[in-house]
């Protein structure tokens, strides 16, 4: 499907993230934070 957006995923657990998420709904990791 052309034009389909790829949803961002959590860098820690791989859970798909809602567009406006500040934290992963699965593991609670802050969105946009690098892994330690």
CHARMM internal coordinates of N, CA and C (Angstrom, degrees):
IC EDIT
DIST 1 N 1 CA 1.4504
DIST 1 CA 1 C 1.5284
ANGL 1 N 1 CA 1 C 109.82
DIST 1 C 2 N 1.2683
ANGL 1 CA 1 C 2 N 116.24
DIHE 1 N 1 CA 1 C 2 N 114.26
DIST 2 N 2 CA 1.4509
ANGL 1 C 2 N 2 CA 120.14
DIHE 1 CA 1 C 2 N 2 CA 179.10
DIST 2 CA 2 C 1.5150
ANGL 2 N 2 CA 2 C 110.38
DIHE 1 C 2 N 2 CA 2 C -75.77
DIST 2 C 3 N 1.3213
ANGL 2 CA 2 C 3 N 115.87
DIHE 2 N 2 CA 2 C 3 N 145.25
DIST 3 N 3 CA 1.4558
ANGL 2 C 3 N 3 CA 120.74
DIHE 2 CA 2 C 3 N 3 CA 178.72
DIST 3 CA 3 C 1.5118
ANGL 3 N 3 CA 3 C 114.56
DIHE 2 C 3 N 3 CA 3 C 83.10
DIST 3 C 4 N 1.3097
ANGL 3 CA 3 C 4 N 116.57
DIHE 3 N 3 CA 3 C 4 N 0.99
DIST 4 N 4 CA 1.4645
ANGL 3 C 4 N 4 CA 119.38
DIHE 3 CA 3 C 4 N 4 CA -179.99
DIST 4 CA 4 C 1.5245
ANGL 4 N 4 CA 4 C 109.98
DIHE 3 C 4 N 4 CA 4 C -79.95
DIST 4 C 5 N 1.3312
ANGL 4 CA 4 C 5 N 116.76
DIHE 4 N 4 CA 4 C 5 N 130.72
DIST 5 N 5 CA 1.4595
ANGL 4 C 5 N 5 CA 121.14
DIHE 4 CA 4 C 5 N 5 CA -178.75
DIST 5 CA 5 C 1.5224
ANGL 5 N 5 CA 5 C 109.71
DIHE 4 C 5 N 5 CA 5 C -79.27
DIST 5 C 6 N 1.3234
ANGL 5 CA 5 C 6 N 115.70
DIHE 5 N 5 CA 5 C 6 N 141.51
DIST 6 N 6 CA 1.4584
ANGL 5 C 6 N 6 CA 120.65
DIHE 5 CA 5 C 6 N 6 CA 173.94
DIST 6 CA 6 C 1.5186
ANGL 6 N 6 CA 6 C 107.24
DIHE 5 C 6 N 6 CA 6 C -87.85
DIST 6 C 7 N 1.3191
ANGL 6 CA 6 C 7 N 116.61
DIHE 6 N 6 CA 6 C 7 N 125.04
DIST 7 N 7 CA 1.4622
ANGL 6 C 7 N 7 CA 120.66
DIHE 6 CA 6 C 7 N 7 CA -179.44
DIST 7 CA 7 C 1.5155
ANGL 7 N 7 CA 7 C 109.67
DIHE 6 C 7 N 7 CA 7 C -74.04
DIST 7 C 8 N 1.3307
ANGL 7 CA 7 C 8 N 115.40
DIHE 7 N 7 CA 7 C 8 N 139.36
DIST 8 N 8 CA 1.4646
ANGL 7 C 8 N 8 CA 117.78
DIHE 7 CA 7 C 8 N 8 CA 175.98
DIST 8 CA 8 C 1.5225
ANGL 8 N 8 CA 8 C 110.26
DIHE 7 C 8 N 8 CA 8 C -66.60
DIST 8 C 9 N 1.3139
ANGL 8 CA 8 C 9 N 116.30
DIHE 8 N 8 CA 8 C 9 N 152.35
DIST 9 N 9 CA 1.4579
ANGL 8 C 9 N 9 CA 121.17
DIHE 8 CA 8 C 9 N 9 CA 178.42
DIST 9 CA 9 C 1.5203
ANGL 9 N 9 CA 9 C 109.80
DIHE 8 C 9 N 9 CA 9 C -126.36
DIST 9 C 10 N 1.3101
ANGL 9 CA 9 C 10 N 115.83
DIHE 9 N 9 CA 9 C 10 N 156.60
DIST 10 N 10 CA 1.4599
ANGL 9 C 10 N 10 CA 122.52
DIHE 9 CA 9 C 10 N 10 CA 178.69
DIST 10 CA 10 C 1.5267
ANGL 10 N 10 CA 10 C 109.38
DIHE 9 C 10 N 10 CA 10 C -65.86
DIST 10 C 11 N 1.3429
ANGL 10 CA 10 C 11 N 116.12
DIHE 10 N 10 CA 10 C 11 N 133.27
DIST 11 N 11 CA 1.4652
ANGL 10 C 11 N 11 CA 119.57
DIHE 10 CA 10 C 11 N 11 CA -179.94
DIST 11 CA 11 C 1.5243
ANGL 11 N 11 CA 11 C 111.72
DIHE 10 C 11 N 11 CA 11 C -71.51
DIST 11 C 12 N 1.3162
ANGL 11 CA 11 C 12 N 117.20
DIHE 11 N 11 CA 11 C 12 N -20.67
DIST 12 N 12 CA 1.4675
ANGL 11 C 12 N 12 CA 120.57
DIHE 11 CA 11 C 12 N 12 CA -178.45
DIST 12 CA 12 C 1.5277
ANGL 12 N 12 CA 12 C 111.78
DIHE 11 C 12 N 12 CA 12 C -86.97
DIST 12 C 13 N 1.3497
ANGL 12 CA 12 C 13 N 117.42
DIHE 12 N 12 CA 12 C 13 N -50.44
DIST 13 N 13 CA 1.4700
ANGL 12 C 13 N 13 CA 119.44
DIHE 12 CA 12 C 13 N 13 CA -172.58
DIST 13 CA 13 C 1.5324
ANGL 13 N 13 CA 13 C 114.37
DIHE 12 C 13 N 13 CA 13 C -114.60
DIST 13 C 14 N 1.3412
ANGL 13 CA 13 C 14 N 117.72
DIHE 13 N 13 CA 13 C 14 N -12.58
DIST 14 N 14 CA 1.4598
ANGL 13 C 14 N 14 CA 120.25
DIHE 13 CA 13 C 14 N 14 CA 178.09
DIST 14 CA 14 C 1.5180
ANGL 14 N 14 CA 14 C 114.83
DIHE 13 C 14 N 14 CA 14 C 86.49
DIST 14 C 15 N 1.3212
ANGL 14 CA 14 C 15 N 117.41
DIHE 14 N 14 CA 14 C 15 N 3.27
DIST 15 N 15 CA 1.4660
ANGL 14 C 15 N 15 CA 122.08
DIHE 14 CA 14 C 15 N 15 CA 179.62
DIST 15 CA 15 C 1.5307
ANGL 15 N 15 CA 15 C 110.11
DIHE 14 C 15 N 15 CA 15 C -65.46
DIST 15 C 16 N 1.3481
ANGL 15 CA 15 C 16 N 118.55
DIHE 15 N 15 CA 15 C 16 N 134.79
DIST 16 N 16 CA 1.4669
ANGL 15 C 16 N 16 CA 119.80
DIHE 15 CA 15 C 16 N 16 CA 174.19
DIST 16 CA 16 C 1.5289
ANGL 16 N 16 CA 16 C 110.06
DIHE 15 C 16 N 16 CA 16 C -61.51
DIST 16 C 17 N 1.3339
ANGL 16 CA 16 C 17 N 116.12
DIHE 16 N 16 CA 16 C 17 N 138.19
DIST 17 N 17 CA 1.4585
ANGL 16 C 17 N 17 CA 121.09
DIHE 16 CA 16 C 17 N 17 CA -176.43
DIST 17 CA 17 C 1.5226
ANGL 17 N 17 CA 17 C 111.36
DIHE 16 C 17 N 17 CA 17 C -105.30
DIST 17 C 18 N 1.3433
ANGL 17 CA 17 C 18 N 116.72
DIHE 17 N 17 CA 17 C 18 N 139.39
DIST 18 N 18 CA 1.4647
ANGL 17 C 18 N 18 CA 119.39
DIHE 17 CA 17 C 18 N 18 CA 170.80
DIST 18 CA 18 C 1.5292
ANGL 18 N 18 CA 18 C 109.03
DIHE 17 C 18 N 18 CA 18 C -62.59
DIST 18 C 19 N 1.3322
ANGL 18 CA 18 C 19 N 117.15
DIHE 18 N 18 CA 18 C 19 N 154.36
DIST 19 N 19 CA 1.4597
ANGL 18 C 19 N 19 CA 121.97
DIHE 18 CA 18 C 19 N 19 CA -176.75
DIST 19 CA 19 C 1.5225
ANGL 19 N 19 CA 19 C 113.77
DIHE 18 C 19 N 19 CA 19 C -55.46
DIST 19 C 20 N 1.3188
ANGL 19 CA 19 C 20 N 117.25
DIHE 19 N 19 CA 19 C 20 N -40.26
DIST 20 N 20 CA 1.4651
ANGL 19 C 20 N 20 CA 121.32
DIHE 19 CA 19 C 20 N 20 CA -174.49
DIST 20 CA 20 C 1.5287
ANGL 20 N 20 CA 20 C 113.39
DIHE 19 C 20 N 20 CA 20 C -99.51
DIST 20 C 21 N 1.3327
ANGL 20 CA 20 C 21 N 117.21
DIHE 20 N 20 CA 20 C 21 N 14.77
DIST 21 N 21 CA 1.4675
ANGL 20 C 21 N 21 CA 120.73
DIHE 20 CA 20 C 21 N 21 CA -175.86
DIST 21 CA 21 C 1.5234
ANGL 21 N 21 CA 21 C 111.90
DIHE 20 C 21 N 21 CA 21 C -67.32
DIST 21 C 22 N 1.3148
ANGL 21 CA 21 C 22 N 115.63
DIHE 21 N 21 CA 21 C 22 N 137.53
DIST 22 N 22 CA 1.4681
ANGL 21 C 22 N 22 CA 122.23
DIHE 21 CA 21 C 22 N 22 CA 173.26
DIST 22 CA 22 C 1.5332
ANGL 22 N 22 CA 22 C 109.44
DIHE 21 C 22 N 22 CA 22 C -101.92
DIST 22 C 23 N 1.3423
ANGL 22 CA 22 C 23 N 115.25
DIHE 22 N 22 CA 22 C 23 N -23.04
DIST 23 N 23 CA 1.4616
ANGL 22 C 23 N 23 CA 122.64
DIHE 22 CA 22 C 23 N 23 CA 178.95
DIST 23 CA 23 C 1.5207
ANGL 23 N 23 CA 23 C 108.36
DIHE 22 C 23 N 23 CA 23 C -137.09
DIST 23 C 24 N 1.3219
ANGL 23 CA 23 C 24 N 116.66
DIHE 23 N 23 CA 23 C 24 N 150.88
DIST 24 N 24 CA 1.4599
ANGL 23 C 24 N 24 CA 121.31
DIHE 23 CA 23 C 24 N 24 CA 176.53
DIST 24 CA 24 C 1.5245
ANGL 24 N 24 CA 24 C 109.15
DIHE 23 C 24 N 24 CA 24 C -66.42
DIST 24 C 25 N 1.3488
ANGL 24 CA 24 C 25 N 118.14
DIHE 24 N 24 CA 24 C 25 N 129.67
DIST 25 N 25 CA 1.4652
ANGL 24 C 25 N 25 CA 120.31
DIHE 24 CA 24 C 25 N 25 CA 179.34
DIST 25 CA 25 C 1.5264
ANGL 25 N 25 CA 25 C 112.74
DIHE 24 C 25 N 25 CA 25 C -69.68
DIST 25 C 26 N 1.3285
ANGL 25 CA 25 C 26 N 117.92
DIHE 25 N 25 CA 25 C 26 N -16.74
DIST 26 N 26 CA 1.4588
ANGL 25 C 26 N 26 CA 121.83
DIHE 25 CA 25 C 26 N 26 CA -178.76
DIST 26 CA 26 C 1.5289
ANGL 26 N 26 CA 26 C 112.60
DIHE 25 C 26 N 26 CA 26 C -89.85
DIST 26 C 27 N 1.3476
ANGL 26 CA 26 C 27 N 116.81
DIHE 26 N 26 CA 26 C 27 N -51.41
DIST 27 N 27 CA 1.4675
ANGL 26 C 27 N 27 CA 119.54
DIHE 26 CA 26 C 27 N 27 CA -173.89
DIST 27 CA 27 C 1.5256
ANGL 27 N 27 CA 27 C 113.89
DIHE 26 C 27 N 27 CA 27 C -114.75
DIST 27 C 28 N 1.3364
ANGL 27 CA 27 C 28 N 117.74
DIHE 27 N 27 CA 27 C 28 N -8.69
DIST 28 N 28 CA 1.4568
ANGL 27 C 28 N 28 CA 120.63
DIHE 27 CA 27 C 28 N 28 CA 177.22
DIST 28 CA 28 C 1.5212
ANGL 28 N 28 CA 28 C 114.95
DIHE 27 C 28 N 28 CA 28 C 82.93
DIST 28 C 29 N 1.3253
ANGL 28 CA 28 C 29 N 117.85
DIHE 28 N 28 CA 28 C 29 N 5.11
DIST 29 N 29 CA 1.4613
ANGL 28 C 29 N 29 CA 120.98
DIHE 28 CA 28 C 29 N 29 CA -179.13
DIST 29 CA 29 C 1.5231
ANGL 29 N 29 CA 29 C 109.85
DIHE 28 C 29 N 29 CA 29 C -68.71
DIST 29 C 30 N 1.3425
ANGL 29 CA 29 C 30 N 118.97
DIHE 29 N 29 CA 29 C 30 N 134.79
DIST 30 N 30 CA 1.4691
ANGL 29 C 30 N 30 CA 121.09
DIHE 29 CA 29 C 30 N 30 CA 179.42
DIST 30 CA 30 C 1.5314
ANGL 30 N 30 CA 30 C 111.44
DIHE 29 C 30 N 30 CA 30 C -62.22
DIST 30 C 31 N 1.3192
ANGL 30 CA 30 C 31 N 116.33
DIHE 30 N 30 CA 30 C 31 N 130.68
DIST 31 N 31 CA 1.4613
ANGL 30 C 31 N 31 CA 122.03
DIHE 30 CA 30 C 31 N 31 CA 178.94
DIST 31 CA 31 C 1.5271
ANGL 31 N 31 CA 31 C 108.74
DIHE 30 C 31 N 31 CA 31 C -68.42
DIST 31 C 32 N 1.3149
ANGL 31 CA 31 C 32 N 116.65
DIHE 31 N 31 CA 31 C 32 N 134.45
DIST 32 N 32 CA 1.4520
ANGL 31 C 32 N 32 CA 121.60
DIHE 31 CA 31 C 32 N 32 CA 178.47
DIST 32 CA 32 C 1.5154
ANGL 32 N 32 CA 32 C 113.71
DIHE 31 C 32 N 32 CA 32 C 88.15
DIST 32 C 33 N 1.3231
ANGL 32 CA 32 C 33 N 117.85
DIHE 32 N 32 CA 32 C 33 N -1.78
DIST 33 N 33 CA 1.4629
ANGL 32 C 33 N 33 CA 120.69
DIHE 32 CA 32 C 33 N 33 CA 178.44
DIST 33 CA 33 C 1.5231
ANGL 33 N 33 CA 33 C 109.90
DIHE 32 C 33 N 33 CA 33 C -88.55
DIST 33 C 34 N 1.3290
ANGL 33 CA 33 C 34 N 117.04
DIHE 33 N 33 CA 33 C 34 N 139.21
DIST 34 N 34 CA 1.4662
ANGL 33 C 34 N 34 CA 119.41
DIHE 33 CA 33 C 34 N 34 CA 176.14
DIST 34 CA 34 C 1.5251
ANGL 34 N 34 CA 34 C 110.29
DIHE 33 C 34 N 34 CA 34 C -72.69
DIST 34 C 35 N 1.3071
ANGL 34 CA 34 C 35 N 116.29
DIHE 34 N 34 CA 34 C 35 N 153.83
DIST 35 N 35 CA 1.4642
ANGL 34 C 35 N 35 CA 119.75
DIHE 34 CA 34 C 35 N 35 CA 175.79
DIST 35 CA 35 C 1.5230
ANGL 35 N 35 CA 35 C 109.15
DIHE 34 C 35 N 35 CA 35 C -68.00
DIST 35 C 36 N 1.3230
ANGL 35 CA 35 C 36 N 117.99
DIHE 35 N 35 CA 35 C 36 N 142.09
DIST 36 N 36 CA 1.4697
ANGL 35 C 36 N 36 CA 120.28
DIHE 35 CA 35 C 36 N 36 CA 179.40
DIST 36 CA 36 C 1.5232
ANGL 36 N 36 CA 36 C 112.30
DIHE 35 C 36 N 36 CA 36 C -67.91
END
COOR INIT
IC SEED 1 N 1 CA 1 C
IC BUILD
